[in-house]
Amino acid sequence: MSTDILHFIDGAETAGTGERRQDVYNPATGQVSGSLHLGGQEDLNAVVAAAKAAGEKWGDYSLAKRSAVLFSFRELVNAHADELAAIITAEHGKVLSDAKGEVKRGLEVVEFACGLFESLKGEYSDQVSTGIDVFSFRQPLGVVAGITPFNFPVMVPLWMSPVAIATGNAFILKPSERDPSASGLLAKLWKQAGLPDGVFNVLHGDKEMVDGLLTHPDVDGISFVGSTPIAKHVYETGTQHGKRVQALGGAKNHAVVMPDADMSMAAEHLNAAAFGSAGQRCMAISVAVAVGEAADEIVSRVKDLAAGIKVADGTEPDADMGPVITPASKERIERIVGEAQQDGAAVVLDGRDLVVKDHEDGFFVGPTILDKVQRTMSAYEEEIFGPVLVVVRAESLEEAIEIINANPYGNGTAVFTSNGAVARTFQRKVNVGMIGINVPLPVPVAWHSFGGWKNSLFGDLHMYGPDGVRFYTRGKVVTQRWPEPTHVSGASFAMPSSSDH
């Protein structure tokens, strides 16, 4: 039986006025689990109007009152972590332990936002000129929207909304149509935490709704995470319509394995980073750059580990990896693997024919390893976004860095080595936004910021952390003087400077 999945606008669930629906699937079974209401133009106008009215009031709330709501929301998310994880697994397919980890990483940003007011204190300069002081402070943008991907239906909304709301904005969440249900629970938890109606809203839709948010005159900012072509479209369209935009795109994350690396540790971490969540992470390691004599050993070790991965319904307690998100994703992954094989890559481990017992209609692909891949192959050029580890061989650290820097993506990268000089050279020379040293998934903690370079980010500011505060606020600088009644003004037609007074 499928359930209706509704919008959450101005503090209440609603089917909206749109007549279109879209099926939501359980990827492990291939069965329809929900019917999603897609919004129309009237719903867009209603949610923006509600957010604008609520945001104007919320922005005037004291920092203490905002903080109280954030602390309450943090406790509620923590209390409902298992429920949120179960929803993620049911619609995304990732295993429950991974889904719980996603919720915890989202909670870290909520916790950062609870203490955000230290970052909003501003600056003050006394007596910059005689009787004149200068100070600065930051104010909210107004109405901001988050357009979020299927692969992290809780974590990415929690990367955006707590920082946006703590800084005084109203927030509209447009979640992925593939796994939208967790957004509804987040909305209810915000309301239960005491957030005024209209400050957090959920609007479901597809490209029509995305373009509506990008062009609506009362939307002031857009945060986006998704593929590079869509990120570029979001950035260009949003900025053309006068909005502040941060658009995080795709990735082709490389991990360099040096001959002096701890091979056992490197193999274990590569295995988890490549195949965790069926490779459907923007920070997944999809390319291993094996340097020199490290190549044969690391490929052999990862193959042995990957062959032991249990692929199953994510609700099974001993499952390591679940399905991919859609039949189209499964078909695309298998096509790319086949093309690589035809072009001469060695298929070390092949997951294309995997069938999970009692889940024959599920969207499963097993762990796959492609060795001796050339950079002209589609397996290297395309963002596969599935459980496929591509191995490219290099003769030196310099060649490995050249491979990474020549790639159009620059989201995350890593190096496995026991040599500090190698690590320092690597971190200084690679043109990538997030770097791991013996850490394959270098996702920054909440008080730093998340973001890549090149085609992995469109915009100047990264997500959450200090950049998140800057993105969701505008700065003001005030120069003030309070003269005595008998003071001679000293006004002049010449351009004044501080030393003149």
One Martini backbone bead per residue (centre of mass of N, CA, C, O) as a GRO file, in nm:
protein
  501
    1MET     BB    1   0.096   0.037   0.024
    2SER     BB    2   0.047   0.365  -0.048
    3THR     BB    3   0.144   0.697   0.032
    4ASP     BB    4   0.089   1.016   0.099
    5ILE     BB    5   0.289   1.299  -0.011
    6LEU     BB    6   0.332   1.607   0.141
    7HIS     BB    7   0.325   1.915   0.203
    8PHE     BB    8   0.482   2.203   0.397
    9ILE     BB    9   0.276   2.486   0.475
   10ASP     BB   10   0.253   2.701   0.718
   11GLY     BB   11   0.240   2.446   0.940
   12ALA     BB   12   0.111   2.244   0.709
   13GLU     BB   13  -0.037   2.000   0.557
   14THR     BB   14  -0.051   1.953   0.187
   15ALA     BB   15  -0.162   1.881  -0.142
   16GLY     BB   16  -0.243   2.108  -0.298
   17THR     BB   17  -0.297   2.210  -0.653
   18GLY     BB   18  -0.159   1.997  -0.785
   19GLU     BB   19  -0.214   1.718  -1.020
   20ARG     BB   20   0.048   1.584  -0.986
   21ARG     BB   21   0.224   1.268  -0.978
   22GLN     BB   22   0.464   1.047  -0.794
   23ASP     BB   23   0.644   0.776  -0.760
   24VAL     BB   24   0.760   0.582  -0.482
   25TYR     BB   25   1.039   0.375  -0.396
   26ASN     BB   26   1.164   0.060  -0.313
   27PRO     BB   27   1.476  -0.050  -0.407
   28ALA     BB   28   1.471  -0.347  -0.283
   29THR     BB   29   1.177  -0.427  -0.431
   30GLY     BB   30   1.038  -0.226  -0.658
   31GLN     BB   31   0.815  -0.087  -0.495
   32VAL     BB   32   0.552   0.101  -0.428
   33SER     BB   33   0.525   0.347  -0.141
   34GLY     BB   34   0.443   0.626  -0.292
   35SER     BB   35   0.259   0.946  -0.332
   36LEU     BB   36   0.357   1.235  -0.492
   37HIS     BB   37   0.307   1.571  -0.457
   38LEU     BB   38   0.308   1.808  -0.704
   39GLY     BB   39   0.368   2.122  -0.759
   40GLY     BB   40   0.247   2.442  -0.829
   41GLN     BB   41   0.221   2.773  -0.874
   42GLU     BB   42   0.041   2.819  -0.625
   43ASP     BB   43   0.230   2.681  -0.424
   44LEU     BB   44   0.470   2.861  -0.465
   45ASN     BB   45   0.334   3.128  -0.385
   46ALA     BB   46   0.248   3.036  -0.101
   47VAL     BB   47   0.528   2.964   0.021
   48VAL     BB   48   0.665   3.237  -0.025
   49ALA     BB   49   0.464   3.411   0.130
   50ALA     BB   50   0.496   3.268   0.401
   51ALA     BB   51   0.802   3.308   0.428
   52LYS     BB   52   0.813   3.614   0.415
   53ALA     BB   53   0.635   3.677   0.659
   54ALA     BB   54   0.790   3.502   0.868
   55GLY     BB   55   1.081   3.616   0.825
   56GLU     BB   56   1.035   3.907   0.922
   57LYS     BB   57   0.986   3.809   1.217
   58TRP     BB   58   1.224   3.615   1.273
   59GLY     BB   59   1.456   3.829   1.231
   60ASP     BB   60   1.349   3.977   1.516
   61TYR     BB   61   1.443   3.776   1.685
   62SER     BB   62   1.608   3.679   1.928
   63LEU     BB   63   1.884   3.495   1.987
   64ALA     BB   64   1.768   3.337   2.228
   65LYS     BB   65   1.512   3.228   2.084
   66ARG     BB   66   1.652   3.085   1.855
   67SER     BB   67   1.828   2.900   2.030
   68ALA     BB   68   1.597   2.744   2.165
   69VAL     BB   69   1.496   2.611   1.905
   70LEU     BB   70   1.757   2.466   1.824
   71PHE     BB   71   1.785   2.291   2.077
   72SER     BB   72   1.512   2.147   2.047
   73PHE     BB   73   1.564   2.028   1.766
   74ARG     BB   74   1.804   1.856   1.841
   75GLU     BB   75   1.651   1.668   2.039
   76LEU     BB   76   1.440   1.564   1.834
   77VAL     BB   77   1.625   1.437   1.627
   78ASN     BB   78   1.761   1.244   1.822
   79ALA     BB   79   1.491   1.098   1.909
   80HIS     BB   80   1.431   1.042   1.573
   81ALA     BB   81   1.665   0.882   1.433
   82ASP     BB   82   1.541   0.603   1.370
   83GLU     BB   83   1.304   0.705   1.199
   84LEU     BB   84   1.471   0.848   0.985
   85ALA     BB   85   1.638   0.601   0.898
   86ALA     BB   86   1.401   0.426   0.802
   87ILE     BB   87   1.314   0.617   0.575
   88ILE     BB   88   1.572   0.614   0.416
   89THR     BB   89   1.584   0.308   0.359
   90ALA     BB   90   1.303   0.282   0.215
   91GLU     BB   91   1.389   0.506  -0.027
   92HIS     BB   92   1.705   0.462  -0.082
   93GLY     BB   93   1.861   0.174   0.061
   94LYS     BB   94   2.034   0.217   0.276
   95VAL     BB   95   2.167   0.122   0.544
   96LEU     BB   96   2.095   0.176   0.869
   97SER     BB   97   2.376   0.259   0.971
   98ASP     BB   98   2.412   0.478   0.755
   99ALA     BB   99   2.157   0.643   0.820
  100LYS     BB  100   2.243   0.712   1.109
  101GLY     BB  101   2.501   0.861   1.026
  102GLU     BB  102   2.359   1.085   0.871
  103VAL     BB  103   2.208   1.209   1.110
  104LYS     BB  104   2.460   1.277   1.280
  105ARG     BB  105   2.589   1.473   1.074
  106GLY     BB  106   2.351   1.670   1.084
  107LEU     BB  107   2.366   1.733   1.392
  108GLU     BB  108   2.633   1.891   1.387
  109VAL     BB  109   2.504   2.143   1.253
  110VAL     BB  110   2.296   2.202   1.464
  111GLU     BB  111   2.505   2.249   1.689
  112PHE     BB  112   2.643   2.483   1.552
  113ALA     BB  113   2.381   2.661   1.538
  114CYS     BB  114   2.337   2.692   1.847
  115GLY     BB  115   2.633   2.870   1.845
  116LEU     BB  116   2.619   3.106   1.617
  117PHE     BB  117   2.624   3.391   1.773
  118GLU     BB  118   2.929   3.435   1.770
  119SER     BB  119   2.922   3.497   1.445
  120LEU     BB  120   2.715   3.771   1.496
  121LYS     BB  121   2.870   4.012   1.647
  122GLY     BB  122   3.082   4.155   1.503
  123GLU     BB  123   3.232   4.487   1.465
  124TYR     BB  124   3.458   4.733   1.639
  125SER     BB  125   3.550   5.088   1.597
  126ASP     BB  126   3.712   5.319   1.785
  127GLN     BB  127   3.798   5.624   1.694
  128VAL     BB  128   3.875   5.667   1.378
  129SER     BB  129   3.771   5.944   1.448
  130THR     BB  130   3.672   6.221   1.574
  131GLY     BB  131   3.374   6.096   1.706
  132ILE     BB  132   3.417   5.819   1.536
  133ASP     BB  133   3.241   5.520   1.456
  134VAL     BB  134   3.277   5.164   1.365
  135PHE     BB  135   3.035   4.914   1.248
  136SER     BB  136   2.939   4.563   1.223
  137PHE     BB  137   2.684   4.354   1.059
  138ARG     BB  138   2.440   4.086   1.028
  139GLN     BB  139   2.187   3.987   0.789
  140PRO     BB  140   1.935   3.849   0.650
  141LEU     BB  141   1.813   3.775   0.343
  142GLY     BB  142   1.524   3.589   0.396
  143VAL     BB  143   1.450   3.392   0.134
  144VAL     BB  144   1.532   3.043   0.130
  145ALA     BB  145   1.655   2.768  -0.070
  146GLY     BB  146   1.652   2.402  -0.082
  147ILE     BB  147   1.819   2.178  -0.310
  148THR     BB  148   1.805   1.829  -0.285
  149PRO     BB  149   1.930   1.513  -0.271
  150PHE     BB  150   1.894   1.164  -0.256
  151ASN     BB  151   2.159   1.063  -0.087
  152PHE     BB  152   2.074   1.300   0.152
  153PRO     BB  153   1.764   1.351   0.299
  154VAL     BB  154   1.891   1.477   0.580
  155MET     BB  155   2.176   1.601   0.586
  156VAL     BB  156   2.152   1.833   0.377
  157PRO     BB  157   1.918   1.989   0.509
  158LEU     BB  158   2.109   2.014   0.776
  159TRP     BB  159   2.323   2.198   0.631
  160MET     BB  160   2.114   2.439   0.586
  161SER     BB  161   1.865   2.518   0.776
  162PRO     BB  162   1.999   2.590   1.054
  163VAL     BB  163   2.169   2.830   0.948
  164ALA     BB  164   1.943   2.991   0.817
  165ILE     BB  165   1.763   3.014   1.076
  166ALA     BB  166   1.969   3.127   1.282
  167THR     BB  167   2.012   3.392   1.086
  168GLY     BB  168   1.681   3.468   1.008
  169ASN     BB  169   1.550   3.282   0.806
  170ALA     BB  170   1.359   3.151   0.555
  171PHE     BB  171   1.264   2.806   0.459
  172ILE     BB  172   1.286   2.611   0.150
  173LEU     BB  173   1.218   2.273   0.073
  174LYS     BB  174   1.349   2.082  -0.213
  175PRO     BB  175   1.327   1.770  -0.255
  176SER     BB  176   1.362   1.479  -0.359
  177GLU     BB  177   1.147   1.261  -0.536
  178ARG     BB  178   1.273   0.977  -0.438
  179ASP     BB  179   1.312   1.081  -0.103
  180PRO     BB  180   1.074   1.280   0.072
  181SER     BB  181   0.968   1.196   0.370
  182ALA     BB  182   1.177   1.316   0.575
  183SER     BB  183   1.090   1.615   0.542
  184GLY     BB  184   0.823   1.598   0.698
  185LEU     BB  185   0.949   1.533   0.973
  186LEU     BB  186   1.125   1.781   1.000
  187ALA     BB  187   0.893   1.983   1.000
  188LYS     BB  188   0.758   1.878   1.261
  189LEU     BB  189   1.006   1.929   1.445
  190TRP     BB  190   1.022   2.231   1.411
  191LYS     BB  191   0.741   2.289   1.525
  192GLN     BB  192   0.785   2.146   1.801
  193ALA     BB  193   1.033   2.347   1.874
  194GLY     BB  194   0.890   2.652   1.797
  195LEU     BB  195   0.866   2.720   1.512
  196PRO     BB  196   0.734   2.926   1.316
  197ASP     BB  197   0.522   2.954   1.087
  198GLY     BB  198   0.697   2.953   0.766
  199VAL     BB  199   1.012   2.903   0.817
  200PHE     BB  200   0.946   2.595   0.747
  201ASN     BB  201   0.940   2.432   0.426
  202VAL     BB  202   0.767   2.199   0.194
  203LEU     BB  203   0.839   2.148  -0.161
  204HIS     BB  204   0.721   1.965  -0.416
  205GLY     BB  205   0.917   1.858  -0.713
  206ASP     BB  206   1.054   1.952  -1.011
  207LYS     BB  207   1.179   2.145  -1.250
  208GLU     BB  208   0.949   2.347  -1.227
  209MET     BB  209   1.012   2.419  -0.927
  210VAL     BB  210   1.300   2.504  -0.954
  211ASP     BB  211   1.254   2.735  -1.157
  212GLY     BB  212   1.060   2.891  -0.974
  213LEU     BB  213   1.269   2.955  -0.750
  214LEU     BB  214   1.487   3.092  -0.940
  215THR     BB  215   1.255   3.330  -1.040
  216HIS     BB  216   1.149   3.432  -0.786
  217PRO     BB  217   1.139   3.751  -0.645
  218ASP     BB  218   1.118   3.637  -0.319
  219VAL     BB  219   1.388   3.491  -0.368
  220ASP     BB  220   1.726   3.527  -0.232
  221GLY     BB  221   1.820   3.213  -0.203
  222ILE     BB  222   2.041   2.930  -0.311
  223SER     BB  223   2.066   2.583  -0.234
  224PHE     BB  224   2.278   2.324  -0.386
  225VAL     BB  225   2.261   1.960  -0.459
  226GLY     BB  226   2.432   1.786  -0.736
  227SER     BB  227   2.473   1.791  -1.045
  228THR     BB  228   2.654   1.971  -1.264
  229PRO     BB  229   2.445   2.059  -1.479
  230ILE     BB  230   2.241   2.163  -1.263
  231ALA     BB  231   2.424   2.353  -1.108
  232LYS     BB  232   2.473   2.543  -1.346
  233HIS     BB  233   2.178   2.617  -1.390
  234VAL     BB  234   2.122   2.729  -1.110
  235TYR     BB  235   2.335   2.949  -1.108
  236GLU     BB  236   2.264   3.104  -1.367
  237THR     BB  237   1.963   3.155  -1.309
  238GLY     BB  238   1.978   3.281  -1.027
  239THR     BB  239   2.177   3.518  -1.090
  240GLN     BB  240   2.001   3.643  -1.320
  241HIS     BB  241   1.776   3.687  -1.067
  242GLY     BB  242   1.945   3.808  -0.808
  243LYS     BB  243   2.077   3.563  -0.661
  244ARG     BB  244   2.203   3.377  -0.417
  245VAL     BB  245   2.451   3.113  -0.496
  246GLN     BB  246   2.490   2.761  -0.412
  247ALA     BB  247   2.648   2.500  -0.624
  248LEU     BB  248   2.672   2.162  -0.589
  249GLY     BB  249   2.831   1.915  -0.757
  250GLY     BB  250   3.011   1.689  -0.877
  251ALA     BB  251   3.225   1.382  -0.890
  252LYS     BB  252   3.589   1.255  -0.891
  253ASN     BB  253   3.729   1.075  -0.658
  254HIS     BB  254   4.064   1.054  -0.548
  255ALA     BB  255   4.298   0.787  -0.454
  256VAL     BB  256   4.618   0.773  -0.336
  257VAL     BB  257   4.860   0.501  -0.363
  258MET     BB  258   5.139   0.440  -0.202
  259PRO     BB  259   5.401   0.223  -0.144
  260ASP     BB  260   5.418   0.331   0.179
  261ALA     BB  261   5.163   0.224   0.257
  262ASP     BB  262   4.911   0.095   0.445
  263MET     BB  263   4.755  -0.156   0.288
  264SER     BB  264   4.539  -0.249   0.481
  265MET     BB  265   4.412   0.026   0.540
  266ALA     BB  266   4.365   0.121   0.251
  267ALA     BB  267   4.176  -0.109   0.165
  268GLU     BB  268   3.953  -0.072   0.376
  269HIS     BB  269   3.888   0.228   0.301
  270LEU     BB  270   3.831   0.189   0.001
  271ASN     BB  271   3.600  -0.009   0.030
  272ALA     BB  272   3.411   0.183   0.192
  273ALA     BB  273   3.431   0.441  -0.001
  274ALA     BB  274   3.321   0.293  -0.265
  275PHE     BB  275   3.061   0.100  -0.133
  276GLY     BB  276   2.926   0.286   0.031
  277SER     BB  277   2.609   0.343  -0.053
  278ALA     BB  278   2.668   0.237  -0.345
  279GLY     BB  279   2.839   0.507  -0.425
  280GLN     BB  280   2.612   0.742  -0.328
  281ARG     BB  281   2.848   0.974  -0.306
  282CYS     BB  282   3.015   1.277  -0.335
  283MET     BB  283   3.268   1.133  -0.150
  284ALA     BB  284   3.334   0.905  -0.309
  285ILE     BB  285   3.552   0.661  -0.411
  286SER     BB  286   3.613   0.613  -0.773
  287VAL     BB  287   3.938   0.657  -0.764
  288ALA     BB  288   4.238   0.472  -0.798
  289VAL     BB  289   4.576   0.575  -0.754
  290ALA     BB  290   4.830   0.365  -0.849
  291VAL     BB  291   5.164   0.356  -0.734
  292GLY     BB  292   5.339   0.152  -0.878
  293GLU     BB  293   5.381  -0.122  -0.664
  294ALA     BB  294   5.087  -0.081  -0.538
  295ALA     BB  295   4.879  -0.193  -0.741
  296ASP     BB  296   4.853  -0.504  -0.712
  297GLU     BB  297   4.799  -0.507  -0.406
  298ILE     BB  298   4.548  -0.322  -0.383
  299VAL     BB  299   4.366  -0.479  -0.575
  300SER     BB  300   4.370  -0.749  -0.423
  301ARG     BB  301   4.266  -0.649  -0.148
  302VAL     BB  302   3.998  -0.519  -0.241
  303LYS     BB  303   3.877  -0.765  -0.370
  304ASP     BB  304   3.857  -0.942  -0.116
  305LEU     BB  305   3.672  -0.747   0.038
  306ALA     BB  306   3.440  -0.703  -0.174
  307ALA     BB  307   3.355  -1.008  -0.195
  308GLY     BB  308   3.237  -0.986   0.123
  309ILE     BB  309   3.000  -0.824   0.059
  310LYS     BB  310   2.678  -0.755   0.177
  311VAL     BB  311   2.399  -0.768  -0.031
  312ALA     BB  312   2.098  -0.593   0.077
  313ASP     BB  313   1.861  -0.521   0.257
  314GLY     BB  314   1.891  -0.249   0.473
  315THR     BB  315   1.729  -0.399   0.719
  316GLU     BB  316   1.951  -0.584   0.750
  317PRO     BB  317   2.181  -0.619   1.003
  318ASP     BB  318   2.427  -0.745   0.793
  319ALA     BB  319   2.434  -0.523   0.598
  320ASP     BB  320   2.650  -0.329   0.375
  321MET     BB  321   2.466  -0.313   0.105
  322GLY     BB  322   2.257  -0.174  -0.120
  323PRO     BB  323   2.088  -0.026  -0.344
  324VAL     BB  324   1.998   0.152  -0.595
  325ILE     BB  325   1.763   0.397  -0.673
  326THR     BB  326   1.726   0.296  -0.985
  327PRO     BB  327   1.694   0.145  -1.285
  328ALA     BB  328   1.858   0.359  -1.439
  329SER     BB  329   2.111   0.338  -1.267
  330LYS     BB  330   2.172   0.043  -1.316
  331GLU     BB  331   2.196   0.062  -1.626
  332ARG     BB  332   2.425   0.272  -1.636
  333ILE     BB  333   2.641   0.118  -1.479
  334GLU     BB  334   2.648  -0.132  -1.665
  335ARG     BB  335   2.726   0.017  -1.921
  336ILE     BB  336   3.001   0.132  -1.827
  337VAL     BB  337   3.134  -0.136  -1.769
  338GLY     BB  338   3.107  -0.251  -2.057
  339GLU     BB  339   3.275  -0.029  -2.197
  340ALA     BB  340   3.539  -0.082  -2.046
  341GLN     BB  341   3.576  -0.371  -2.135
  342GLN     BB  342   3.583  -0.311  -2.444
  343ASP     BB  343   3.838  -0.098  -2.398
  344GLY     BB  344   4.037  -0.288  -2.182
  345ALA     BB  345   3.947  -0.333  -1.914
  346ALA     BB  346   3.973  -0.485  -1.599
  347VAL     BB  347   3.755  -0.719  -1.451
  348VAL     BB  348   3.791  -0.801  -1.124
  349LEU     BB  349   3.490  -0.715  -1.040
  350ASP     BB  350   3.143  -0.835  -1.088
  351GLY     BB  351   2.804  -0.678  -1.032
  352ARG     BB  352   2.583  -0.718  -1.268
  353ASP     BB  353   2.451  -1.023  -1.176
  354LEU     BB  354   2.310  -0.951  -0.926
  355VAL     BB  355   2.107  -1.146  -0.692
  356VAL     BB  356   1.855  -1.105  -0.453
  357LYS     BB  357   1.700  -1.284  -0.245
  358ASP     BB  358   1.364  -1.190  -0.256
  359HIS     BB  359   1.487  -0.930  -0.461
  360GLU     BB  360   1.454  -0.939  -0.785
  361ASP     BB  361   1.328  -0.625  -0.817
  362GLY     BB  362   1.570  -0.493  -0.738
  363PHE     BB  363   1.840  -0.231  -0.745
  364PHE     BB  364   2.107  -0.419  -0.803
  365VAL     BB  365   2.466  -0.377  -0.741
  366GLY     BB  366   2.770  -0.488  -0.731
  367PRO     BB  367   3.077  -0.490  -0.666
  368THR     BB  368   3.322  -0.302  -0.865
  369ILE     BB  369   3.632  -0.364  -1.055
  370LEU     BB  370   3.853  -0.146  -1.242
  371ASP     BB  371   4.135  -0.200  -1.430
  372LYS     BB  372   4.329  -0.024  -1.637
  373VAL     BB  373   4.231   0.264  -1.675
  374GLN     BB  374   4.147   0.509  -1.897
  375ARG     BB  375   4.086   0.854  -1.943
  376THR     BB  376   3.894   0.794  -2.209
  377MET     BB  377   3.693   0.655  -2.046
  378SER     BB  378   3.375   0.654  -1.919
  379ALA     BB  379   3.458   0.548  -1.631
  380TYR     BB  380   3.624   0.819  -1.590
  381GLU     BB  381   3.452   1.066  -1.702
  382GLU     BB  382   3.215   0.965  -1.543
  383GLU     BB  383   2.961   0.982  -1.308
  384ILE     BB  384   2.850   0.695  -1.175
  385PHE     BB  385   2.709   0.649  -0.895
  386GLY     BB  386   2.843   0.370  -0.785
  387PRO     BB  387   2.980   0.034  -0.723
  388VAL     BB  388   3.267   0.172  -0.857
  389LEU     BB  389   3.611   0.092  -0.902
  390VAL     BB  390   3.868   0.283  -1.031
  391VAL     BB  391   4.186   0.199  -1.187
  392VAL     BB  392   4.476   0.398  -1.190
  393ARG     BB  393   4.799   0.420  -1.323
  394ALA     BB  394   5.116   0.523  -1.172
  395GLU     BB  395   5.465   0.625  -1.134
  396SER     BB  396   5.392   0.891  -0.960
  397LEU     BB  397   5.308   1.157  -0.778
  398GLU     BB  398   5.309   1.362  -1.010
  399GLU     BB  399   5.113   1.202  -1.190
  400ALA     BB  400   4.879   1.187  -0.992
  401ILE     BB  401   4.835   1.494  -0.972
  402GLU     BB  402   4.785   1.538  -1.274
  403ILE     BB  403   4.529   1.369  -1.290
  404ILE     BB  404   4.361   1.533  -1.090
  405ASN     BB  405   4.396   1.823  -1.223
  406ALA     BB  406   4.267   1.731  -1.508
  407ASN     BB  407   4.013   1.708  -1.373
  408PRO     BB  408   3.701   1.872  -1.362
  409TYR     BB  409   3.701   1.786  -1.077
  410GLY     BB  410   3.702   1.916  -0.700
  411ASN     BB  411   3.610   1.786  -0.425
  412GLY     BB  412   3.770   1.507  -0.349
  413THR     BB  413   4.064   1.372  -0.170
  414ALA     BB  414   4.344   1.128  -0.142
  415VAL     BB  415   4.616   0.993   0.069
  416PHE     BB  416   4.835   0.710   0.094
  417THR     BB  417   5.079   0.742   0.360
  418SER     BB  418   5.411   0.761   0.552
  419ASN     BB  419   5.484   1.049   0.418
  420GLY     BB  420   5.502   1.379   0.493
  421ALA     BB  421   5.608   1.501   0.226
  422VAL     BB  422   5.392   1.383   0.046
  423ALA     BB  423   5.147   1.507   0.188
  424ARG     BB  424   5.230   1.806   0.152
  425THR     BB  425   5.248   1.811  -0.151
  426PHE     BB  426   4.960   1.720  -0.206
  427GLN     BB  427   4.795   1.946  -0.049
  428ARG     BB  428   4.933   2.185  -0.229
  429LYS     BB  429   4.884   2.069  -0.546
  430VAL     BB  430   4.596   2.011  -0.533
  431ASN     BB  431   4.275   2.089  -0.709
  432VAL     BB  432   4.107   2.068  -0.415
  433GLY     BB  433   3.882   2.121  -0.148
  434MET     BB  434   3.908   1.815  -0.023
  435ILE     BB  435   4.143   1.659   0.209
  436GLY     BB  436   4.305   1.341   0.259
  437ILE     BB  437   4.507   1.185   0.518
  438ASN     BB  438   4.425   0.873   0.552
  439VAL     BB  439   4.138   0.993   0.441
  440PRO     BB  440   3.870   0.918   0.221
  441LEU     BB  441   3.638   1.107   0.382
  442PRO     BB  442   3.679   1.458   0.386
  443VAL     BB  443   3.451   1.558   0.587
  444PRO     BB  444   3.383   1.824   0.743
  445VAL     BB  445   3.330   1.967   1.009
  446ALA     BB  446   3.090   2.201   1.109
  447TRP     BB  447   3.324   2.440   1.169
  448HIS     BB  448   3.354   2.404   0.885
  449SER     BB  449   3.365   2.367   0.526
  450PHE     BB  450   3.176   2.259   0.236
  451GLY     BB  451   3.378   2.213  -0.067
  452GLY     BB  452   3.471   2.264  -0.393
  453TRP     BB  453   3.605   2.259  -0.715
  454LYS     BB  454   3.530   2.357  -1.001
  455ASN     BB  455   3.268   2.140  -1.108
  456SER     BB  456   3.180   2.122  -0.782
  457LEU     BB  457   3.147   2.452  -0.791
  458PHE     BB  458   2.901   2.719  -0.775
  459GLY     BB  459   3.061   2.966  -0.633
  460ASP     BB  460   3.215   3.106  -0.331
  461LEU     BB  461   3.052   2.936  -0.115
  462HIS     BB  462   3.028   2.720   0.119
  463MET     BB  463   2.908   2.477   0.342
  464TYR     BB  464   2.863   2.565   0.618
  465GLY     BB  465   2.986   2.714   0.857
  466PRO     BB  466   3.131   3.010   0.790
  467ASP     BB  467   3.014   3.018   0.498
  468GLY     BB  468   2.718   2.982   0.578
  469VAL     BB  469   2.689   3.249   0.726
  470ARG     BB  470   2.764   3.429   0.483
  471PHE     BB  471   2.546   3.332   0.285
  472TYR     BB  472   2.281   3.399   0.490
  473THR     BB  473   2.422   3.689   0.484
  474ARG     BB  474   2.452   4.044   0.536
  475GLY     BB  475   2.646   4.323   0.532
  476LYS     BB  476   2.704   4.594   0.770
  477VAL     BB  477   2.813   4.942   0.778
  478VAL     BB  478   2.873   5.178   1.045
  479THR     BB  479   2.890   5.535   1.056
  480GLN     BB  480   2.934   5.735   1.359
  481ARG     BB  481   2.790   6.042   1.504
  482TRP     BB  482   2.775   6.248   1.826
  483PRO     BB  483   2.728   6.558   1.854
  484GLU     BB  484   2.750   6.838   1.993
  485PRO     BB  485   2.552   7.116   1.981
  486THR     BB  486   2.828   7.314   1.949
  487HIS     BB  487   2.935   7.181   1.708
  488VAL     BB  488   3.148   7.192   1.444
  489SER     BB  489   3.117   7.018   1.158
  490GLY     BB  490   3.335   7.029   0.908
  491ALA     BB  491   3.231   7.044   0.637
  492SER     BB  492   3.312   6.906   0.302
  493PHE     BB  493   3.384   6.866  -0.046
  494ALA     BB  494   3.595   6.689   0.036
  495MET     BB  495   3.739   6.394   0.073
  496PRO     BB  496   3.736   6.218   0.347
  497SER     BB  497   3.948   6.146   0.631
  498SER     BB  498   4.054   6.040   0.932
  499SER     BB  499   4.302   6.252   0.954
  500ASP     BB  500   4.107   6.519   0.941
  501HIS     BB  501   3.989   6.464   1.268
   0.00000   0.00000   0.00000
